[in-house]
């Protein structure tokens, strides 16, 4: 990646085709404190002269160094931070606006966690601006983007975008070729460019309200073959609203929000058998530094188990339905990113072949139809990736639906037979390698033993 800042500078040094669009956004929102995410070497700084407080974040350490040098020359105080888009070092509700400039979102995977972080650090009512490439423009051979940037793009650079076959319909390889003083340099960057429907769905899942969608640098209305997707969205003042779409999910959110402060003590007791099973399954992989996704991460209990076997993930992501649980997991400082999401709706992972381990424990009994979720995990898993999951065991001849009432909230638990679990994993595309019955935990409320089906499955091409 050492060559990337150099080629990036050559490519974008004189690029300003998006300035009109960004300035229009700033004029309409009038933010006092903004975050420029993926700020690069500060190409858009001239647009921020009237903003009271500007924070610039980039994942490239070298870019941040160049950015600091540029800011010194400009003589205005900016805060510059080296950080990934999926793990922003800011408190909740910090910014009036977040801007992700031209094509930068395509390199901010996993997008689920990037957008989750944008939603978290924006104030209620805060505005989000993003300009991304429309993948349909590549598929249909649209040349609108080439024409739009021809006059402002550095002539020493050529660019070609090629679909990456076998890796997902939204993944592309961008080939940058620079010609300087007779020397030819080439850099390939893999990018993820979801279409407009998927981006809208992702933003709405984090309670964003879409204000407008334009299709080019001139803010003309979006159409299927527009070269760009220019999104302007507002963070809803209300709490995350997507969870209320599924009744059982809403009940889970409420119940686990209520018990979040006590959950760590409850789940750390000897009555919980799950950590012992996970230790046995993950111990052989402790030298591999895997990328791990912890679904239903609760208060971050997985971290203690990983410590006990000296397994250090290269990246650790968490997802939970309870916002209070998410806050507690994030507070451990162990996760690279944690977001609130409803697993019952499936998770929009746009980049495929990413996670080495997906841990899904203690939540599938609350999902009536888990096929959508497990299928989305399969796509997001690397070839050979491992799924470790549990299903609550039905002790009768068939599957059971067990209604529960906790306080004023009704909740259903879906108990499954071995045959049902085997079928569910198979139709989701996973290859089941192991399934065993065993004690899950002893309910602290009733004293009853709850049995699980412990399952290990693998992604096989």
PAZAZA-823362 format. One line per 8 residues: number of its first residue (from 1); their letters; for each residue y negated, z negated, x negated of C-alpha. Coordinates in nm, 2 decimals, m for minus. Example, Ala and Ser with C-alpha at 12.3 -4.5 7.8 and 13.67 -1.06 7.14 Angstrom:
2
1 = as = 0.45,m0.78,m1.23  0.11,m0.71,m1.37 .
//
This chain:
461
1 = xxxxxxxx = 0.00,0.00,0.00  m0.23,m0.01,m0.30  m0.32,0.36,m0.24  m0.40,0.30,0.12  m0.76,0.16,0.09  m0.85,0.45,m0.14  m0.72,0.72,0.10  m0.86,0.53,0.39 .
9 = xxxxxxxx = m1.21,0.53,0.23  m1.19,0.90,0.16  m1.07,0.97,0.52  m1.33,0.76,0.70  m1.62,0.73,0.46  m1.84,0.97,0.66  m1.67,0.92,1.00  m1.90,0.82,1.28 .
17 = xxxxxxxx = m1.78,1.01,1.58  m1.70,0.69,1.76  m2.04,0.52,1.71  m2.18,0.65,2.04  m1.89,0.50,2.23  m1.90,0.16,2.06  m2.28,0.14,2.09  m2.25,0.21,2.46 .
25 = xxxxxxxx = m2.00,m0.08,2.49  m2.22,m0.32,2.30  m2.52,m0.22,2.51  m2.34,m0.29,2.83  m2.19,m0.62,2.73  m2.46,m0.76,2.51  m2.23,m1.00,2.32  m2.37,m1.27,2.10 .
33 = xxxxxxxx = m2.05,m1.33,1.90  m1.80,m1.05,1.83  m1.48,m1.00,1.64  m1.42,m0.66,1.47  m1.04,m0.65,1.43  m0.92,m0.40,1.17  m1.27,m0.38,1.02  m1.16,m0.18,0.72 .
41 = xxxxxxxx = m1.44,m0.14,0.46  m1.71,m0.20,0.73  m1.77,0.15,0.86  m1.91,0.02,1.19  m2.14,m0.24,1.04  m2.46,m0.04,1.12  m2.39,m0.10,1.49  m2.39,m0.48,1.46 .
49 = xxxxxxxx = m2.75,m0.53,1.33  m2.86,m0.69,1.66  m2.55,m0.91,1.71  m2.61,m1.28,1.64  m2.27,m1.35,1.49  m2.01,m1.10,1.36  m1.66,m1.18,1.23  m1.47,m0.91,1.04 .
57 = xxxxxxxx = m1.10,m0.93,1.01  m0.86,m0.70,0.82  m0.50,m0.72,0.71  m0.56,m0.56,0.37  m0.68,m0.80,0.11  m0.83,m0.51,m0.09  m1.02,m0.39,0.21  m1.16,m0.74,0.26 .
65 = xxxxxxxx = m1.28,m0.74,m0.11  m1.46,m0.41,m0.06  m1.60,m0.54,0.27  m1.75,m0.84,0.09  m1.91,m0.62,m0.17  m2.06,m0.40,0.10  m2.19,m0.70,0.30  m2.37,m0.83,m0.02 .
73 = xxxxxxxx = m2.55,m0.50,m0.06  m2.66,m0.51,0.31  m2.80,m0.86,0.28  m2.68,m0.98,0.62  m2.44,m1.27,0.67  m2.10,m1.18,0.81  m1.78,m1.38,0.82  m1.50,m1.19,0.65 .
81 = xxxxxxxx = m1.14,m1.30,0.70  m0.81,m1.17,0.56  m0.55,m1.21,0.84  m0.30,m1.02,1.05  m0.39,m0.90,1.40  m0.10,m1.09,1.55  m0.20,m1.43,1.39  m0.57,m1.48,1.42 .
89 = xxxxxxxx = m0.71,m1.80,1.27  m0.95,m1.88,1.55  m0.96,m2.13,1.84  m0.91,m2.03,2.19  m1.21,m1.88,2.38  m1.41,m1.81,2.07  m1.56,m1.46,2.11  m1.77,m1.27,2.36 .
97 = xxxxxxxx = m1.62,m0.94,2.26  m1.34,m0.80,2.05  m1.36,m0.45,1.91  m1.06,m0.25,1.76  m1.21,0.07,1.64  m1.08,0.43,1.61  m0.70,0.44,1.57  m0.67,0.09,1.43 .
105 = xxxxxxxx = m0.46,m0.05,1.71  m0.18,0.19,1.62  m0.11,m0.01,1.30  m0.13,m0.36,1.46  0.23,m0.41,1.55  0.39,m0.59,1.72  0.13,m0.49,1.99  0.25,m0.76,2.23 .
113 = xxxxxxxx = 0.14,m1.03,1.99  m0.18,m0.85,1.89  m0.30,m0.81,2.25  m0.19,m1.17,2.32  m0.41,m1.29,2.03  m0.70,m1.08,2.15  m0.67,m1.24,2.50  m0.64,m1.59,2.35 .
121 = xxxxxxxx = m0.96,m1.57,2.13  m1.17,m1.40,2.39  m1.38,m1.62,2.61  m1.31,m1.60,2.99  m1.51,m1.30,3.10  m1.52,m1.16,2.74  m1.49,m0.79,2.68  m1.23,m0.59,2.48 .
129 = xxxxxxxx = m1.29,m0.24,2.34  m1.02,m0.02,2.19  m1.01,0.35,2.09  m0.65,0.48,2.03  m0.48,0.81,2.00  m0.33,0.95,2.32  0.04,1.04,2.23  0.04,1.31,2.49 .
137 = xxxxxxxx = m0.22,1.50,2.29  0.03,1.53,2.01  0.32,1.63,2.24  0.12,1.90,2.41  m0.04,2.04,2.10  m0.39,1.94,2.21  m0.65,2.02,1.94  m0.94,1.83,2.11 .
145 = xxxxxxxx = m0.93,1.55,1.85  m0.94,1.79,1.56  m1.25,1.97,1.71  m1.42,1.64,1.79  m1.40,1.50,1.43  m1.43,1.82,1.23  m1.80,1.78,1.15  m1.78,1.41,1.05 .
153 = xxxxxxxx = m1.44,1.39,0.89  m1.43,1.41,0.51  m1.34,1.76,0.42  m1.12,1.65,0.13  m0.87,1.50,0.37  m0.62,1.67,0.60  m0.42,1.48,0.86  m0.10,1.56,1.05 .
161 = xxxxxxxx = 0.08,1.35,1.31  0.45,1.39,1.36  0.68,1.22,1.61  0.94,0.99,1.44  1.26,1.09,1.60  1.51,0.81,1.67  1.25,0.54,1.65  1.09,0.54,1.99 .
169 = xxxxxxxx = 0.88,0.77,2.20  0.56,0.61,2.09  0.61,0.61,1.72  0.45,0.87,1.49  0.42,0.94,1.12  0.07,1.01,1.02  0.05,1.21,0.69  m0.28,1.19,0.51 .
177 = xxxxxxxx = m0.33,1.44,0.23  m0.63,1.41,0.00  m0.75,1.67,m0.25  m0.99,1.55,m0.52  m1.07,1.71,m0.86  m0.76,1.93,m0.83  m0.53,1.63,m0.76  m0.32,1.61,m0.45 .
185 = xxxxxxxx = m0.24,1.27,m0.30  m0.02,1.21,0.00  0.04,0.90,0.21  0.26,0.86,0.52  0.18,0.58,0.76  0.40,0.50,1.06  0.19,0.43,1.37  0.27,0.32,1.72 .
193 = xxxxxxxx = 0.06,0.50,2.00  0.16,0.39,2.35  0.04,0.61,2.64  m0.23,0.50,2.88  0.01,0.36,3.15  0.18,0.14,2.89  m0.15,0.01,2.75  m0.28,m0.07,3.09 .
201 = xxxxxxxx = 0.03,m0.25,3.18  0.02,m0.45,2.86  m0.35,m0.55,2.90  m0.29,m0.64,3.27  0.00,m0.86,3.17  m0.25,m1.08,2.98  m0.49,m1.09,3.28  m0.73,m0.82,3.16 .
209 = xxxxxxxx = m0.92,m0.63,3.42  m0.96,m0.26,3.31  m1.33,m0.16,3.34  m1.31,0.20,3.23  m1.08,0.45,3.05  m1.24,0.74,2.87  m1.06,1.03,2.70  m1.28,1.13,2.40 .
217 = xxxxxxxx = m1.57,1.03,2.18  m1.82,1.14,2.44  m1.68,0.90,2.70  m1.56,1.18,2.93  m1.31,1.07,3.19  m0.95,1.03,3.07  m0.69,1.30,3.16  m0.33,1.34,3.06 .
225 = xxxxxxxx = m0.41,1.57,2.76  m0.72,1.38,2.64  m0.72,1.33,2.27  m0.81,0.96,2.29  m0.76,0.65,2.51  m1.09,0.46,2.51  m1.03,0.13,2.69  m1.30,m0.12,2.81 .
233 = xxxxxxxx = m1.15,m0.43,2.96  m1.26,m0.78,3.07  m1.06,m1.10,3.02  m1.00,m1.25,3.37  m1.16,m1.59,3.42  m0.84,m1.70,3.59  m0.53,m1.83,3.41  m0.28,m1.56,3.31 .
241 = xxxxxxxx = m0.20,m1.40,3.64  0.11,m1.19,3.56  0.36,m1.47,3.60  0.30,m1.51,3.97  0.46,m1.17,4.04  0.81,m1.32,4.03  0.85,m1.64,4.23  1.11,m1.80,4.01 .
249 = xxxxxxxx = 0.90,m1.72,3.70  0.60,m1.89,3.86  0.81,m2.20,3.93  0.94,m2.21,3.57  0.59,m2.18,3.44  0.47,m2.48,3.65  0.77,m2.70,3.57  0.76,m2.64,3.19 .
257 = xxxxxxxx = 0.39,m2.68,3.18  0.44,m3.02,3.34  0.71,m3.13,3.11  0.58,m2.97,2.78  0.45,m3.30,2.63  0.79,m3.46,2.67  1.01,m3.16,2.60  1.05,m3.21,2.23 .
265 = xxxxxxxx = 1.18,m3.56,2.26  1.42,m3.45,2.54  1.56,m3.15,2.36  1.59,m3.33,2.03  1.84,m3.58,2.17  2.21,m3.58,2.08  2.28,m3.46,2.43  2.17,m3.11,2.33 .
273 = xxxxxxxx = 2.44,m2.91,2.16  2.25,m2.58,2.12  2.11,m2.64,1.77  2.46,m2.70,1.63  2.58,m2.36,1.76  2.27,m2.18,1.62  2.33,m2.34,1.28  2.68,m2.20,1.26 .
281 = xxxxxxxx = 2.57,m1.85,1.36  2.26,m1.82,1.14  2.38,m2.00,0.82  2.54,m1.68,0.67  2.21,m1.50,0.69  1.99,m1.76,0.52  1.93,m1.55,0.21  1.82,m1.25,0.40 .
289 = xxxxxxxx = 1.47,m1.36,0.51  1.51,m1.20,0.86  1.24,m1.11,1.11  1.31,m1.35,1.40  1.21,m1.34,1.77  1.24,m1.68,1.94  1.24,m1.62,2.32  1.18,m1.93,2.53 .
297 = xxxxxxxx = 1.05,m2.10,2.21  0.94,m2.41,2.40  0.78,m2.65,2.15  0.92,m2.48,1.84  1.25,m2.66,1.81  1.41,m2.36,1.63  1.20,m2.44,1.33  1.37,m2.77,1.26 .
305 = xxxxxxxx = 1.71,m2.60,1.29  1.61,m2.33,1.04  1.49,m2.59,0.80  1.82,m2.77,0.82  2.00,m2.47,0.69  1.72,m2.36,0.45  1.66,m2.03,0.63  1.31,m1.89,0.59 .
313 = xxxxxxxx = 1.22,m1.60,0.82  1.00,m1.33,0.67  0.83,m1.33,1.01  0.88,m1.56,1.31  0.75,m1.47,1.65  0.77,m1.69,1.97  0.75,m1.62,2.34  0.75,m1.86,2.63 .
321 = xxxxxxxx = 0.67,m1.86,3.00  0.47,m2.19,2.97  0.12,m2.17,2.83  0.15,m2.54,2.74  0.47,m2.48,2.55  0.30,m2.19,2.37  0.02,m2.41,2.26  0.26,m2.67,2.12 .
329 = xxxxxxxx = 0.46,m2.41,1.94  0.15,m2.26,1.79  0.03,m2.61,1.68  0.34,m2.64,1.45  0.19,m2.38,1.22  0.54,m2.23,1.17  0.52,m1.92,1.39  0.34,m1.61,1.27 .
337 = xxxxxxxx = 0.25,m1.56,1.64  0.33,m1.71,1.98  0.24,m1.56,2.32  0.30,m1.64,2.68  0.51,m1.38,2.86  0.75,m1.35,3.15  1.09,m1.25,3.02  1.21,m1.17,3.37 .
345 = xxxxxxxx = 0.97,m0.87,3.37  1.10,m0.74,3.04  0.88,m0.74,2.73  0.69,m0.43,2.62  0.79,m0.38,2.26  0.65,m0.04,2.17  0.78,m0.04,1.82  1.16,m0.01,1.81 .
353 = xxxxxxxx = 1.40,m0.13,1.54  1.19,m0.43,1.44  1.36,m0.77,1.48  1.67,m0.88,1.29  1.74,m1.18,1.51  1.66,m1.23,1.88  1.72,m1.59,1.99  1.74,m1.63,2.37 .
361 = xxxxxxxx = 1.85,m1.97,2.48  1.80,m2.19,2.78  1.61,m1.94,2.99  1.85,m1.67,3.12  1.97,m1.90,3.39  1.63,m1.86,3.55  1.63,m1.48,3.55  1.81,m1.32,3.84 .
369 = xxxxxxxx = 1.84,m0.97,3.68  1.83,m1.00,3.30  1.92,m0.64,3.23  1.56,m0.52,3.19  1.48,m0.80,2.95  1.80,m0.76,2.74  1.75,m0.38,2.72  1.40,m0.42,2.60 .
377 = xxxxxxxx = 1.53,m0.66,2.33  1.78,m0.40,2.22  1.52,m0.14,2.16  1.31,m0.38,1.96  1.60,m0.49,1.75  1.67,m0.33,1.41  2.00,m0.14,1.37  2.26,m0.41,1.33 .
385 = xxxxxxxx = 2.02,m0.67,1.48  2.18,m0.98,1.63  2.13,m1.13,1.97  2.21,m1.50,2.01  2.19,m1.60,2.37  2.32,m1.85,2.63  2.40,m1.82,2.99  2.46,m2.12,3.22 .
393 = xxxxxxxx = 2.83,m2.13,3.31  2.96,m2.10,3.66  3.25,m2.33,3.72  3.35,m2.15,4.04  3.54,m1.82,4.08  3.21,m1.62,4.10  2.85,m1.63,4.01  2.64,m1.90,4.17 .
401 = xxxxxxxx = 2.28,m1.95,4.28  2.18,m2.31,4.26  1.85,m2.41,4.43  1.65,m2.69,4.28  1.34,m2.87,4.39  1.13,m3.05,4.13  0.83,m3.21,4.29  0.68,m2.95,4.52 .
409 = xxxxxxxx = 0.83,m2.66,4.34  1.14,m2.47,4.43  1.35,m2.32,4.15  1.67,m2.12,4.14  1.93,m2.13,3.86  2.17,m1.84,3.82  2.51,m1.95,3.70  2.75,m1.68,3.57 .
417 = xxxxxxxx = 3.12,m1.63,3.51  3.25,m1.50,3.18  3.32,m1.16,3.33  2.96,m1.14,3.47  2.81,m1.22,3.13  3.03,m0.97,2.95  2.92,m0.70,3.19  2.55,m0.79,3.17 .
425 = xxxxxxxx = 2.55,m0.77,2.79  2.74,m0.45,2.79  2.53,m0.26,3.04  2.22,m0.37,2.85  2.35,m0.17,2.55  2.46,m0.46,2.32  2.80,m0.49,2.17  2.94,m0.84,2.24 .
433 = xxxxxxxx = 3.11,m0.99,1.94  3.17,m1.35,2.04  3.16,m1.55,2.36  3.26,m1.91,2.39  3.23,m2.19,2.65  3.08,m2.52,2.55  2.85,m2.81,2.64  2.49,m2.70,2.66 .
441 = xxxxxxxx = 2.33,m3.04,2.73  2.35,m3.35,2.94  2.07,m3.34,3.20  1.83,m3.64,3.14  1.75,m3.64,3.51  2.10,m3.64,3.66  2.33,m3.73,3.37  2.54,m3.42,3.45 .
449 = xxxxxxxx = 2.69,m3.21,3.17  2.57,m2.85,3.18  2.80,m2.59,3.02  2.68,m2.27,2.85  2.84,m1.94,2.76  2.74,m1.90,2.39  2.71,m1.53,2.31  2.66,m1.33,1.99 .
457 = xxxxx = 2.60,m0.96,2.03  2.49,m0.68,1.80  2.29,m0.36,1.82  2.52,m0.08,1.72  2.40,0.28,1.69 .
//
